[in-house]
Amino acid sequence: MSHLSAVDEERFDIVVLQSPTAVLVDFWAEWCTPCRKLHPTLEALAEELDGRLKIVQVDVQAEQALAMRHGVMNIPTLILFKDGEEVKRIIGNRSKKRLLKDLQPYL
């Protein structure tokens, strides 16, 4: 079972910006090899940090306007939102250890 859920422009504000917990948004595409390689890492993080961090995905192919709204120029791009505000942006693939280190100050 996947711990990652897809979010579209219609639900973005409710799911991400109004969330009581921090939300990591993965802007990705099916054809993106680094995105696919990052997926298992995000699954593991979502399970490990359940209750402290929610991880959702935005398919940039289907949600181009949403990607543009958040200034996503490269994928994978991970944007961490806390209290409705962007607090951290990570571009490219990362190891689980490195992602945890980057995210820890915001959890």
Contacts in CASP RR format, 6 or more apart in sequence:
PFRMAT RR
TARGET T0000
AUTHOR 0000-0000-0000
METHOD contacts of the structure
MODEL  1
MSHLSAVDEERFDIVVLQSPTAVLVDFWAEWCTPCRKLHPTLEALAEELD
GRLKIVQVDVQAEQALAMRHGVMNIPTLILFKDGEEVKRIIGNRSKKRLL
KDLQPYL
2 43 0 8 1.000
3 43 0 8 1.000
3 46 0 8 1.000
3 47 0 8 1.000
3 50 0 8 1.000
3 55 0 8 1.000
4 26 0 8 1.000
4 39 0 8 1.000
4 42 0 8 1.000
4 43 0 8 1.000
4 46 0 8 1.000
4 55 0 8 1.000
4 56 0 8 1.000
4 57 0 8 1.000
5 15 0 8 1.000
5 56 0 8 1.000
5 57 0 8 1.000
6 56 0 8 1.000
6 57 0 8 1.000
6 58 0 8 1.000
6 59 0 8 1.000
7 15 0 8 1.000
7 16 0 8 1.000
7 25 0 8 1.000
7 56 0 8 1.000
7 57 0 8 1.000
7 58 0 8 1.000
8 58 0 8 1.000
8 62 0 8 1.000
8 63 0 8 1.000
8 66 0 8 1.000
9 63 0 8 1.000
9 65 0 8 1.000
9 66 0 8 1.000
9 69 0 8 1.000
12 58 0 8 1.000
12 66 0 8 1.000
15 23 0 8 1.000
15 54 0 8 1.000
15 56 0 8 1.000
16 23 0 8 1.000
16 25 0 8 1.000
16 56 0 8 1.000
16 81 0 8 1.000
16 84 0 8 1.000
17 81 0 8 1.000
17 84 0 8 1.000
18 84 0 8 1.000
19 54 0 8 1.000
19 81 0 8 1.000
19 84 0 8 1.000
21 51 0 8 1.000
21 52 0 8 1.000
21 53 0 8 1.000
21 54 0 8 1.000
22 52 0 8 1.000
22 53 0 8 1.000
22 54 0 8 1.000
22 80 0 8 1.000
22 81 0 8 1.000
22 82 0 8 1.000
22 87 0 8 1.000
22 103 0 8 1.000
22 106 0 8 1.000
22 107 0 8 1.000
23 53 0 8 1.000
23 54 0 8 1.000
23 55 0 8 1.000
23 56 0 8 1.000
23 80 0 8 1.000
23 81 0 8 1.000
23 82 0 8 1.000
24 42 0 8 1.000
24 45 0 8 1.000
24 53 0 8 1.000
24 54 0 8 1.000
24 55 0 8 1.000
24 56 0 8 1.000
24 78 0 8 1.000
24 79 0 8 1.000
24 80 0 8 1.000
24 81 0 8 1.000
24 103 0 8 1.000
25 55 0 8 1.000
25 56 0 8 1.000
25 57 0 8 1.000
25 58 0 8 1.000
25 70 0 8 1.000
25 78 0 8 1.000
25 79 0 8 1.000
25 80 0 8 1.000
25 81 0 8 1.000
26 35 0 8 1.000
26 38 0 8 1.000
26 42 0 8 1.000
26 55 0 8 1.000
26 56 0 8 1.000
26 57 0 8 1.000
26 58 0 8 1.000
26 76 0 8 1.000
26 77 0 8 1.000
26 78 0 8 1.000
27 57 0 8 1.000
27 58 0 8 1.000
27 60 0 8 1.000
27 67 0 8 1.000
27 70 0 8 1.000
27 72 0 8 1.000
27 75 0 8 1.000
27 76 0 8 1.000
27 77 0 8 1.000
27 78 0 8 1.000
27 79 0 8 1.000
28 35 0 8 1.000
28 38 0 8 1.000
28 39 0 8 1.000
28 57 0 8 1.000
28 58 0 8 1.000
28 59 0 8 1.000
28 60 0 8 1.000
28 75 0 8 1.000
28 76 0 8 1.000
29 35 0 8 1.000
29 59 0 8 1.000
29 60 0 8 1.000
29 61 0 8 1.000
29 75 0 8 1.000
30 36 0 8 1.000
30 59 0 8 1.000
30 61 0 8 1.000
31 61 0 8 1.000
32 75 0 8 1.000
32 76 0 8 1.000
34 75 0 8 1.000
34 76 0 8 1.000
34 92 0 8 1.000
34 93 0 8 1.000
35 75 0 8 1.000
35 76 0 8 1.000
37 93 0 8 1.000
38 76 0 8 1.000
38 92 0 8 1.000
38 93 0 8 1.000
38 94 0 8 1.000
41 93 0 8 1.000
41 94 0 8 1.000
41 95 0 8 1.000
41 96 0 8 1.000
41 99 0 8 1.000
42 55 0 8 1.000
42 57 0 8 1.000
44 96 0 8 1.000
45 53 0 8 1.000
45 55 0 8 1.000
45 96 0 8 1.000
45 99 0 8 1.000
45 100 0 8 1.000
45 103 0 8 1.000
46 53 0 8 1.000
46 54 0 8 1.000
46 55 0 8 1.000
49 103 0 8 1.000
49 107 0 8 1.000
52 107 0 8 1.000
53 103 0 8 1.000
53 107 0 8 1.000
58 66 0 8 1.000
58 67 0 8 1.000
60 67 0 8 1.000
60 72 0 8 1.000
60 75 0 8 1.000
70 79 0 8 1.000
70 86 0 8 1.000
72 79 0 8 1.000
74 91 0 8 1.000
74 92 0 8 1.000
75 92 0 8 1.000
76 91 0 8 1.000
76 92 0 8 1.000
76 93 0 8 1.000
77 89 0 8 1.000
77 90 0 8 1.000
77 91 0 8 1.000
77 92 0 8 1.000
78 88 0 8 1.000
78 89 0 8 1.000
78 90 0 8 1.000
78 91 0 8 1.000
78 92 0 8 1.000
78 94 0 8 1.000
78 99 0 8 1.000
79 86 0 8 1.000
79 88 0 8 1.000
79 89 0 8 1.000
79 90 0 8 1.000
80 86 0 8 1.000
80 87 0 8 1.000
80 88 0 8 1.000
80 89 0 8 1.000
80 90 0 8 1.000
80 103 0 8 1.000
80 106 0 8 1.000
81 87 0 8 1.000
82 106 0 8 1.000
87 106 0 8 1.000
88 102 0 8 1.000
88 103 0 8 1.000
88 106 0 8 1.000
90 99 0 8 1.000
90 102 0 8 1.000
94 102 0 8 1.000
END
